[in-house]
Amino acid sequence: MYSTILPFSFALPTDDLLFDVADLYREMQALTDQRKRRGLRYPLALILTIAVLAKVAGQNRVQDIAEWASWRTSELCELFGFARATLPHSTSWSRILGNAVQPADVDAAVSRFLRREEEPIIPERASIVVALDGKTLRGTIPRGSTRGLHLLAAYRPQDGVVLAQVAVSQKENELVAAPILLKQLDLHGVVVTGDALLAQRSLSIQIVEAGGDYIWRLKDNQPTMRAEIELLFAPELVQAGWSAPAVDFTSARTVDARNGRIEERKVTVSSLLAEYSEWPYLAQVFKLERHVSVVGKPDTTEVHYGITSMPASVADAARILEVVRAHWGIENGLHQRRDVTMEEDVMRVRNGNAPHLLASLNNLALGISVQGGWDNLAAAQRAFASQIDKALIQPRSLAAPQ
């Protein structure tokens, strides 16, 4: 028999790298192990917690995790009170990660762990940005096919936390998965952002009636609404002797300059369409202009249009620009880090639920690093690797008994 209670707490040597492994272990213990009890050698909580430790230390592939754990077998088994003093081979790791647990349960555990220190208060309206965006794991695309595992995530860019994640069925798209994803969230005080694909009336209604707000960019999937906004912000042709009609336009602007590249963003906002538009809960519309100048290259200009349920009393032009920019954080703060630093797109793991589960553990490892104040994930992994190894040298001396 193996111990199911972590016999002592585990603290990393520096406050900057501190996270509660005992809490993480208890969260993993609450998961349902789908394996048959007969012949079960390694507890699920042990495997998942060690996998997280390996990932925050920079081990990305299943084989890397297995080798990292193998080199630290005695220390890890002592830390977790596991009397067997052995850990699985890489093939067993792959089998366990692929078949032992439902990824949706792990996604929920990841969210609970990363949000464990939140206070139970009612936030102000639209004070929390939650970005919805999907990502296909390219390594799961079979030869000759164009579709692999696609995950839709709800990401909070303020603190790098994935609040929820669902798999999009091969025969469906994000429009089907998004309502399911949003039902998992408390939307009070939340403004939900998404790409043009998610700009749908039904989704807008669901968000507002659940206590939240939305902000969508529009493209050709909503041609009528987009045309109305484009016409509203078009230059007014005024004949001699006549004055232009009154408007309520307000604007905000930001400029970023770095390494010979200047990027200017300007948003113009109006509430004039809210009075007669059929779009549910519409409060304001906006025009977003993005102008980029790069030394030695032609200037580029992009224009986008969007809608939001946030009234001017809740979100002025500056706040709307801030929320739109925050949405782009899911690409840089989550997807790119998982693709590049965590090498998610080059992995070829396809065993059962393993691809989804590894993506969930990536979300957890990334959230731990961001909450620790690290902007550079690779640097965080090197620091964690050093500190975890120091902590494992004499794990009992680093914490008091429970």
C-alpha positions in Angstrom: 0.0 0.0 0.0 1.1 3.6 -0.6 0.5 6.6 1.5 -2.2 9.0 0.3 -1.4 11.8 2.7 1.7 14.0 2.1 3.5 13.5 5.5 5.1 17.0 5.6 4.8 20.3 3.7 7.3 21.3 1.1 8.6 24.9 0.7 11.0 26.1 -1.9 14.0 28.0 -0.5 13.1 31.5 -1.8 9.9 33.4 -1.4 9.9 34.3 -5.1 9.6 30.7 -6.0 7.2 29.6 -3.4 4.1 27.6 -4.1 2.4 25.0 -1.9 3.1 21.5 -3.2 1.1 20.0 -0.4 -2.0 21.9 -1.6 -1.3 20.9 -5.1 -1.0 17.2 -4.0 -4.3 17.4 -2.1 -6.0 18.9 -5.2 -4.7 16.0 -7.3 -5.9 13.5 -4.7 -9.4 14.7 -5.2 -9.4 13.5 -8.9 -11.0 10.2 -9.8 -8.5 7.6 -10.9 -10.1 5.6 -13.8 -7.6 2.7 -13.7 -8.6 -0.7 -12.3 -7.5 -1.1 -8.7 -5.9 -4.5 -9.3 -2.2 -4.2 -10.0 -2.2 -0.4 -9.4 1.4 0.6 -8.5 1.6 4.4 -8.7 -1.1 6.7 -7.2 -2.5 9.2 -9.7 -1.8 12.2 -7.3 1.8 11.2 -7.1 2.3 11.0 -10.9 0.5 14.3 -11.6 2.2 16.3 -8.9 5.6 15.1 -9.9 4.8 15.9 -13.6 3.9 19.5 -12.5 7.2 19.8 -10.6 9.1 18.5 -13.7 7.2 21.0 -16.0 7.9 24.0 -13.8 11.6 22.9 -13.9 11.5 23.0 -17.8 10.8 19.3 -18.7 8.3 19.3 -21.5 8.0 15.9 -23.2 6.8 12.8 -21.4 10.2 11.1 -21.8 11.8 14.2 -20.2 9.4 14.1 -17.3 10.1 10.4 -16.8 13.9 10.9 -16.9 13.8 13.9 -14.5 11.8 11.9 -12.0 13.9 8.8 -12.4 17.1 10.8 -11.5 15.4 12.0 -8.3 13.5 8.8 -7.4 14.7 8.5 -3.8 14.2 12.1 -3.0 10.7 12.3 -4.6 9.5 9.1 -3.0 10.7 10.3 0.4 9.0 13.6 -0.1 5.6 12.0 -0.9 5.9 9.1 1.6 5.9 6.6 -1.2 7.4 3.4 0.3 8.0 1.6 -3.0 11.0 3.8 -3.9 10.5 3.4 -7.6 8.9 5.5 -10.3 7.4 4.5 -13.6 9.2 4.0 -16.9 8.4 6.6 -19.7 6.0 4.2 -21.4 4.1 3.8 -18.1 4.0 7.6 -17.7 2.5 7.9 -21.2 -0.1 5.2 -20.4 -1.1 6.8 -17.1 -1.3 10.3 -18.5 -3.3 9.0 -21.4 -5.9 6.9 -19.6 -5.9 7.4 -15.9 -8.0 10.6 -15.6 -10.4 12.8 -17.5 -8.7 16.0 -18.7 -11.8 18.1 -17.9 -11.4 17.1 -14.2 -7.7 18.1 -14.3 -8.7 21.4 -16.0 -11.0 22.1 -13.1 -8.3 21.2 -10.5 -5.8 23.5 -12.3 -8.3 26.4 -12.1 -9.0 25.7 -8.4 -5.4 25.6 -7.5 -4.4 28.8 -9.3 -7.4 30.7 -7.9 -7.0 29.3 -4.3 -6.0 32.7 -2.8 -8.9 34.8 -4.2 -11.1 36.5 -1.7 -14.9 35.8 -1.9 -15.8 39.4 -2.9 -18.1 40.7 -5.6 -16.0 42.5 -8.1 -16.9 45.8 -9.8 -18.6 45.5 -13.1 -16.3 44.7 -16.0 -13.2 44.9 -13.8 -11.9 41.5 -14.8 -11.0 40.7 -18.4 -11.4 37.1 -19.5 -10.2 36.3 -23.1 -11.6 33.4 -25.0 -9.4 31.9 -27.7 -8.7 28.5 -29.2 -5.5 26.6 -30.1 -4.9 23.5 -32.1 -2.1 21.2 -30.9 -0.3 20.7 -34.2 1.5 17.6 -33.0 -1.8 15.8 -32.7 -2.7 16.3 -36.4 -2.5 12.9 -38.1 -0.6 12.5 -41.4 -2.9 13.4 -44.3 -5.4 15.2 -42.0 -5.9 18.9 -41.2 -7.5 18.6 -37.8 -6.0 17.7 -34.5 -6.9 18.3 -30.9 -8.3 21.9 -30.5 -8.7 23.4 -27.1 -10.7 26.5 -26.2 -9.4 28.4 -23.2 -10.8 31.1 -20.9 -7.7 33.1 -19.9 -7.3 35.9 -17.4 -4.5 38.0 -18.8 -4.1 40.1 -15.6 -2.5 37.2 -13.8 -1.8 34.5 -16.4 -4.4 32.1 -15.2 -6.4 29.7 -17.4 -9.8 29.7 -15.7 -11.3 26.9 -17.8 -10.5 24.9 -20.9 -12.6 22.5 -23.1 -11.8 20.4 -26.1 -13.6 21.2 -29.3 -15.1 18.2 -31.0 -13.8 17.2 -34.4 -17.2 17.7 -35.9 -17.9 21.1 -34.1 -16.3 24.5 -33.8 -15.6 27.0 -31.1 -19.2 28.4 -31.3 -20.4 25.1 -29.9 -17.8 24.9 -27.2 -17.9 28.5 -26.0 -21.3 28.3 -24.2 -20.1 25.1 -22.4 -16.9 26.9 -21.4 -18.7 30.0 -20.1 -21.1 27.9 -18.0 -18.1 26.9 -15.9 -17.3 30.5 -14.9 -18.7 33.0 -12.5 -19.2 36.0 -14.9 -20.0 38.6 -12.3 -17.6 41.5 -12.8 -16.2 39.9 -15.9 -15.9 41.3 -19.4 -15.5 38.5 -21.9 -13.4 39.2 -25.1 -13.1 37.1 -28.2 -12.3 37.0 -31.9 -14.9 37.9 -34.5 -16.0 34.2 -34.8 -17.5 34.4 -31.3 -19.5 37.6 -32.0 -22.9 36.0 -31.8 -26.2 37.2 -30.4 -26.8 34.0 -28.4 -23.4 34.1 -26.7 -23.8 37.8 -25.9 -27.1 37.1 -24.2 -25.6 34.2 -22.2 -22.8 36.4 -20.9 -24.9 39.4 -19.9 -27.7 37.4 -18.3 -25.0 35.5 -16.3 -23.8 38.9 -14.8 -21.0 39.7 -17.2 -20.3 41.9 -20.2 -18.9 41.3 -23.7 -16.7 43.0 -26.1 -16.4 41.6 -29.6 -14.6 42.6 -32.8 -16.7 42.2 -35.9 -15.8 41.0 -39.4 -17.8 39.6 -42.3 -19.6 37.1 -40.1 -21.8 40.0 -39.0 -22.0 42.1 -42.2 -25.1 44.2 -41.3 -23.8 45.2 -37.8 -20.4 45.9 -39.2 -21.7 48.1 -42.0 -23.8 50.1 -39.6 -20.8 50.8 -37.4 -18.6 51.7 -40.4 -21.3 54.1 -41.7 -21.5 55.7 -38.2 -17.8 56.5 -38.1 -17.5 57.5 -41.8 -16.7 61.1 -42.6 -19.9 63.2 -42.8 -20.5 64.9 -46.1 -22.0 68.3 -45.3 -23.4 70.6 -47.9 -22.7 74.3 -47.8 -24.9 76.1 -45.3 -25.6 73.0 -43.3 -23.9 71.7 -40.2 -22.9 68.1 -39.4 -25.3 66.2 -37.1 -24.2 66.0 -33.4 -22.2 63.0 -32.4 -21.0 61.7 -29.1 -17.6 60.3 -30.3 -14.8 60.0 -27.8 -11.3 58.7 -28.4 -8.3 57.2 -26.8 -4.8 56.6 -28.1 -1.6 54.7 -27.2 1.8 54.8 -28.8 4.5 52.1 -28.4 8.0 52.7 -29.7 10.7 50.0 -29.6 13.7 49.0 -31.7 12.8 51.2 -34.7 9.1 50.1 -34.6 6.3 52.6 -33.7 2.8 51.2 -33.2 -0.1 53.6 -32.7 -3.5 52.5 -31.6 -6.6 54.7 -31.6 -10.1 53.8 -30.6 -13.2 55.9 -31.3 -16.3 55.1 -29.3 -20.0 55.9 -29.6 -23.3 54.9 -28.0 -25.5 56.3 -30.8 -26.4 52.8 -32.2 -27.5 51.4 -28.8 -30.9 53.1 -29.1 -32.1 51.3 -32.2 -29.8 48.3 -32.8 -31.2 44.8 -32.5 -28.0 43.5 -31.1 -28.8 42.2 -27.6 -27.6 44.4 -24.7 -25.6 46.6 -27.0 -24.3 49.8 -25.2 -21.4 51.1 -27.3 -19.7 50.5 -30.6 -16.1 51.4 -31.5 -13.6 51.8 -34.4 -10.1 50.6 -33.7 -7.3 51.9 -35.9 -3.8 50.4 -35.7 -0.9 52.1 -37.6 2.6 50.6 -37.6 5.8 52.2 -38.8 9.0 50.2 -39.1 12.3 51.7 -40.2 13.0 50.6 -43.8 9.5 49.2 -44.5 6.2 50.6 -45.7 3.8 51.8 -43.1 0.7 49.6 -42.5 -2.7 50.6 -41.2 -5.5 48.3 -40.0 -9.1 49.2 -39.1 -11.4 47.1 -37.0 -14.9 47.6 -35.7 -16.4 46.2 -32.5 -19.3 46.2 -30.1 -19.7 46.0 -26.3 -22.4 45.8 -23.6 -20.3 48.1 -21.4 -21.9 51.6 -21.2 -19.8 54.7 -21.2 -20.3 55.0 -17.4 -18.5 51.6 -17.0 -16.0 51.8 -19.8 -14.8 55.0 -21.5 -12.7 54.9 -24.7 -9.4 54.4 -22.7 -10.9 51.4 -20.9 -12.2 49.8 -24.1 -8.8 50.2 -25.7 -7.2 48.6 -22.6 -9.6 45.6 -22.7 -9.0 45.1 -26.5 -5.3 45.1 -25.9 -5.7 42.7 -23.0 -7.3 40.2 -25.2 -4.2 40.0 -27.4 -2.4 38.8 -24.2 -3.8 35.3 -24.6 -1.8 34.9 -27.8 1.5 36.2 -26.3 1.0 35.2 -22.7 -0.4 31.7 -23.2 -0.4 30.3 -26.7 3.1 31.4 -27.7 4.7 30.4 -24.4 3.1 26.9 -24.7 4.1 26.6 -28.4 7.7 27.9 -28.1 9.1 27.5 -24.6 7.0 24.5 -23.7 7.4 23.0 -27.2 3.7 22.0 -27.3 3.3 22.1 -31.1 6.3 19.9 -31.8 5.2 17.0 -29.5 3.8 13.9 -31.1 2.0 12.5 -28.1 -1.3 11.0 -29.2 -2.0 8.3 -26.6 -5.5 8.7 -25.3 -6.1 11.9 -23.3 -2.4 12.6 -22.9 -2.2 15.6 -25.3 -5.1 17.4 -23.5 -3.7 16.5 -20.1 -0.2 17.7 -20.9 -1.7 21.0 -22.2 -3.6 21.3 -18.9 -0.4 20.7 -16.9 1.3 23.4 -19.1 -1.4 25.8 -18.1 -0.7 25.0 -14.4 3.1 25.3 -14.7 2.7 28.6 -16.6 0.3 30.0 -14.1 2.6 29.1 -11.2 5.5 30.9 -13.0 3.4 34.0 -13.8 2.0 34.2 -10.4 5.5 34.1 -9.1 6.2 37.3 -10.9 8.2 35.9 -13.9 7.8 37.4 -17.3 10.4 35.2 -18.9 9.1 31.6 -18.7 12.5 30.0 -19.7 14.3 32.0 -16.9 11.6 30.9 -14.5 12.1 27.2 -15.5 15.8 27.4 -14.9 15.3 29.1 -11.5 12.7 26.5 -10.4 14.9 23.7 -11.5 17.7 25.0 -9.3 15.5 25.6 -6.3 13.5 22.4 -6.5 16.7 20.4 -6.6 18.0 22.2 -3.5 14.7 21.5 -1.7 14.8 17.8 -2.6 18.3 17.3 -1.2 16.9 17.2 2.4 13.2 17.6 2.0 12.3 16.9 5.7 14.6 19.6 6.9 12.7 22.2 4.9 9.4 22.0 6.6 7.7 21.2 9.9 5.6 18.1 10.3 1.9 18.5 9.7 
